[in-house]
């Protein structure tokens, strides 16, 4: 019986029969597709296919020519992991900038951090615009793909990466845009920076409304339409629809810091602190629930296949970004929380009590993220010899950047020079190097046809009768 729930997915048995018949046709027409030698009539011979095409043929991909239109139709939401990683690095670099430096070495360090951070921020904005155009082109080429992508048991989880990228753009705008405007000479410069900060505050609340709809309806669709075997397939990527809330605490902390410094707002900014705690708390609680499902898979099933093990790092992000939110908001609490807030009249300001509880809680949560980092690193290194490049490799960066941001915020809260001057910069250098390597491999994968190619992207994973999702090798004749 045809699967009525997924009209766009072919039946597994029929696909296997089609694949076998395709292989037979390919063997009958190997003079057209195969990498055999061809005689040009004068006794000389040459190979019909390039080395790259021969490798594709060897891997089972018989089509050597795919149109640009066809390749664009395979652009998925997973590509926004790239903008997440780029934006996370921009935030990480910006958060290490020391306000009001007093020595020349700190001034030079600030300049380097600001230049690099601004570069990553601008690059993220450009990539985000490009990826939005490409994903729109995909849905224009195949209008049904929009609904399919939001119902797909693999790709739909990555819709949240678009929203996280928006939040990180707001983070970067707060860190770099406000600074640029405040440094412009002229009487209106300060006014412009104030207006930008206020605009970001408004965007924060609008974003919260959109993220709330996402986390409600995205999980509703998954609960209602999808049946996934937890013991075989549960992955930390199932947390991604909740990620927009996870990063909102960090955004609130950055806005509060600027509001206190630039706008001279104090008690008026208390709603932002409350909102940051509430939204980050929702994201953390949803992530914690998904942690239990992920643990069930790790205990009852096997580790993910080698090429998908970088996705295990996604579990690091919720703890890292939550720790950064707790520490960042805790540091701003004494400045914005009224002394007798919540009716506390013991003589100790409520903001100080808030900070005293938030910072230790941030340390507690941060260590959970470090444990997930260690588990993911060991599993990924063991599977490295069998790995091929996928967009999952971007998960090596944005969750770990969140953990490093959390460490930087904790270091500032406890005034630890070792964390701020040695540990965080060293981790930042490692992440920047990894970003460069992953970016180079990503470009290479697109050039070689390992991405944006029929059968090699998340949108081409089909449904088996058993409910599992497998990659299919779609064959296209020239």
Order of alpha helices (4+ residues) and beta strands (2+ residues): alpha-alpha-beta-beta-alpha-alpha-alpha-alpha-alpha-alpha-alpha-alpha-alpha-alpha-alpha-alpha-alpha-alpha-alpha-alpha-beta-beta
